[in-house]
Structures are given as structure tokens and as C-alpha cells.
Amino acid sequence: MQVNLRECWRIGPVEVPTRVVLAPMAGVSVQAFRRQGRRYGAGLVCSEMVSCAGIEHRNERTLGYLRVAADEHPLAIQIFGSEPGVMAEAARMVEAAGADLVDVNFGCPVRKVTKTGAGATLLEDPARATAIVAAVAGAVSVPVSVKMRRGLENGSRVCLELGPRLVEAGAATLTLHPRSAKQMYTGEADHSLTAELVELVDVPVIASGDIVSHAKACEVLATTGAAAVMVGRAAQGNPWAVAEILEGGAGGPTREEVVAELLLFIRETVRELGEQRATGFLKKFYGWYLGHGRFPKPFKQELLQLPTISEVEQRLLIAEPGAAALLEALGDEVEEVVLEGLPISAYGGG
Ligand SMILES: Cc1cc2nc3c(=O)[nH]c(=O)nc-3n(C[C@H](O)[C@H](O)[C@H](O)COP(=O)(O)O)c2cc1C
């Protein structure tokens, strides 16, 4: 079967321009990451998971996750929690913030989340899971999506029982990451389950897990019948992977291009999180951007030792002076985002 990742598809009224979706990732999916993903061809981007309890208590950090930039659309904001009423109220806030979709997290395997009855635990609590989806779908007029793992235990197929019930309760699309919660990120995503889920539901299914290349994306779409693939770890510090997954055949960025994108990412993240928070947040991104054999390891180590972000920026420009002109051109291309209304965001667990 021939697949065209450049094809437009729909989730209810929401038009998604390509079949590549950028994954929600806690501690990664800041606005800068999502906007960059859109520039490189992701048809849909998603916030990291946002705590419904945090929204309910108007926690300043939590509300920061609800900032939406004009050039992010279509955008899903993901919420997690275990109380249908609280989830419904949070969904209303998410819709009011400007999200095109409310995504519900039934996949987080982290104990801090599962012990509260949220995340992947809900895969084994179908009554509560369907009540949550019904409450959220009843509370908003935008489509509701659900992101699931295969189940809690290795080999579980519980997602196939739950999926159709979630659709009945009002889910307009399902994303399946076919690993168990126990697996965390080990082993392989078993997309034969994705194919089975596609057969069972009449809404589009998004395939998440191990999509690292155009060839893999085409194979998964062709063998599962999924509407789109979701890209997570492959896109960390690597927007070029999104373009390659979409088009195939890209040659990879030059060092100047890598530095220019990293500098833009730094600039935008500082604006979003504030300098103090961004300093720690950005450290993992240095390795992600400069890895892939693009720069020698000692260079990354050197950046990690530098105490301030402006020293990091200067060092990057000394290494690749040509990046300055590229950065300027990128800056012209990317609209300046004025942050107002909501407080400074921070990244959270999951
Ligand atoms: C650092 C990290 C954070 C994640 N945070 C979330 C999250 O907040 N919500 C969610 O539904 N999935 C989360 N995931 C799972 C991803 O969305 C995705 O399903 C998973 O990484 C498999 O895709 P990949 O192989 O393309 O990375 C996270 C994954 C990683 C690596």
C-alpha cells in the first residue's frame, strides 16, 4: 500500500495537514519545541501532560502550560487526572486557552502519576476511563483524543477492549503507544496491536512508538492502517528527523544549521521559562542537538560547564560563526511571540 505522509486528514472538524504528529513529552514539549516541529512539517503538535489538579488549583506553573502561540495550530493540549468532574473542568480551560483538541493521558507509566489513579492505571479501570472521556467530551466542543499504552503488564491487550469503549464515550481519535506501562521505553513497540485497534474503531488511530525514519513511518502506516504516525524521541533536538520522516532522503543539517536552530531554541525557551529555569531545562538539549556525530563530545561537555546561557550562546557562535546569519533569517521567519496573560511555564514530570 502506497502512503503519502504529506496528505491532509481530519479529526472531526480539525484539519491536520500532514500524517506526522509530534509526541507529547514531559520536560521536552515546550512551545519552542512545538513551533519548531510545525516548521519542520509536523501536522499536529501536542503539549506535555498537564495536571488537572494543578489547573483546578490554578497553580501558576501548571497554567503556564496552557499558553498557545498563533503558529502552533493545530495543537492538542494533554491533560491527566482521575476525577471525571475535575478533568471536565480542566478541559474547559484547555479549550478556552485555544487548543484545537483536548488529549487525555491514559499512558503515563510513572509512579508519581499512576499512584493517583491517573495515566496508565486507567487502562485497567474501564468504568472510570470511559466516565472521564464522556465527561471531557461533554464539556468541550473541540474533539477529544486519548493516548494509551497497550496495558499495564507485558503482553497485555487491554487497549483493544478499552479503545472501542472510549470511542463510544466520545473520543474522536485514539493514539496507541503499544508498549506496556511496565516496559516503560524498553523493548519494541508492537504495532500489530495498532493494526488490530484500527480494525476495531471507526475513528482515526495515531501510531506512536519507534517511528525514527521515513521508511519506518511508511511501513507502520501501510501495515496498520493508522491515519498518522507520532514522533517522540527521534525529534528531541532533531527537527530534521521530522522532515526526514515526512519526506525521506534528507541529507541531515550542516553544523551551522544545527547551531542556528539550537540558538533559536535557547532564545525562545528563555522567553518562555525565564532564564533561571531555562538554564537547567536546556542542558539535555545541548547533547541532543550536538550529538548524532555532529560535534565532538568534549564540545558538549564544555557547554555543560558554562554557568550562564549567554556564555553558551557565545561559545556556540565562536564554534560556528556562520550560524549568526542563519539565526537572523530564522528569526525573520519565526514570528515573535508575546507572552502575556498566563504566567511563566515550567516543565513537569512524566
Ligand atoms: C521524555 C519523555 C516524556 C514523555 N512524556 C509524555 C507525556 O507527557 N504524555 C504522553 O502521553 N506521553 C509521553 N511520552 C511518550 C511519548 O509521547 C511516546 O508515546 C513514546 O516516547 C514513544 O514514542 P517514540 O518511540 O517516538 O519516542 C514521553 C516520552 C518521553 C521519552
The ligand as an ORCA input file, in Angstrom:
! r2SCAN-3c Opt
* xyz 0 1
  C      10.885     12.252     27.935
  C       9.543     11.712     27.555
  C       8.415     12.298     28.080
  C       7.137     11.829     27.725
  N       6.045     12.463     28.199
  C       4.801     12.085     27.770
  C       3.633     12.821     28.140
  O       3.706     13.834     28.838
  N       2.440     12.355     27.690
  C       2.314     11.245     26.894
  O       1.215     10.869     26.510
  N       3.410     10.556     26.507
  C       4.635     10.950     26.907
  N       5.749     10.286     26.455
  C       5.590      9.168     25.498
  C       5.712      9.665     24.048
  O       4.682     10.555     23.718
  C       5.714      8.485     23.045
  O       4.474      7.832     23.088
  C       6.827      7.477     23.336
  O       8.043      8.144     23.598
  C       7.030      6.514     22.166
  O       7.378      7.190     21.004
  P       8.899      7.342     20.446
  O       9.446      5.937     20.299
  O       8.707      8.058     19.136
  O       9.664      8.117     21.451
  C       7.011     10.733     26.832
  C       8.165     10.141     26.320
  C       9.417     10.612     26.662
  C      10.638      9.957     26.060
*
